[in-house]
Amino acid sequence: MLTVRAPATSANLGSGFDVFGVALERPADVVRLEKADRVTIEMTGAGSQYIPEDPDKNTVGAVADALNAPARIQIDKGVRPASGLGSSAASAAAAAVGLNELYDRGYSREELVPIAAKGEAVVSGDAHDDNVAPSILGGFTIATEKGVTQVDADIPLVACLPDIVVSTRDARNVVPETARVDQMIETVGNAAALTTGMHRDDPELVGQGMHDTVVTPARAKLIDGYKQVRDAALAAGATGVTISGAGPTVIAACAEEDRRRIASTMLDAFGERGVDARVYQTRIGGGAEVF
């Protein structure tokens, strides 16, 4: 039997739609795996009542099938589904890393990324690497058609999860199909600033690079109170604020000494809109760990 802890992740980061992702120090899923004749899945934890245990409808079932690795799989959800924190990716990443080791399949961490992404496709309809890559590899990742680039980074973050549900499918439906040239120029500049900030562990540059005028404004309409929370976080010292993944989590980059104040401010701002929320004072962390 193996136990794997796989972290929550934040994808897009504003300017890096479907490309950028980071692993978060917390929260995380914990998955226990034991060799078996067939795949069985048992769910516990945050939102587990909404996740099917049928292997054909669960992210880890697709991963086990891809690795030809039947197992008894117990998933303790620390990452709530439909949170914008890579919930399905965390489970898929944990299963991929754990089953690869349990059955000695010999895949590298990088080779496991597209395998875990097959599990993501069960939920979102498409295989995207921007969440599974950081959950497996840790740090900051850049996912393109040619593969994944990973950078170790250390940036303090605040992730505020309101009691709102935004499905990945709904969030994709509102993404604009076109963008103006001036928007593209701004996005490229912001993405370059964010990438440089990750290399330098510079929260100012990372925050600057989170700004986006194409995808984020369209998705913000799905999150009650987003503008008020963003404005409050920036006023409290956040260097940048955007939607985490498909939402509804709102994520802020900041200096270490401002993190507690920003977390409290974001909670209060959602509360003023009558929206309950919980907050994670976190930072960019490592990838899946096997115990």
Buried (B, 14 or more C-beta within 10 A) or exposed (E): EBBBBBBBBBBBBBBBBBBBBBBBBBBBBBBBBEEEEEBBBEBEBBBBEEBEBEBEEBBBBBBBBBBEBBBBBBBBBBBBBBBBBBBBBBBBBBBBBBBBBBBEBEBEBBEBBBBBBBBBBBBBEEBBBBBBBBBBBBBBBBBEEEEBBBBEBBBBBBBBBBEBBBBBEBBBEBEEEEEEEEBEEBBEBBBEBBBBBBEEBBBBBBBBBBBBBBBBBEBBEBBBBBBBBBBBBBEBBBBBBBBBBBBBBBBBBBBEEBBBBBBBBBBBBBEEBEBEBBBBBBBBBBBBBBE
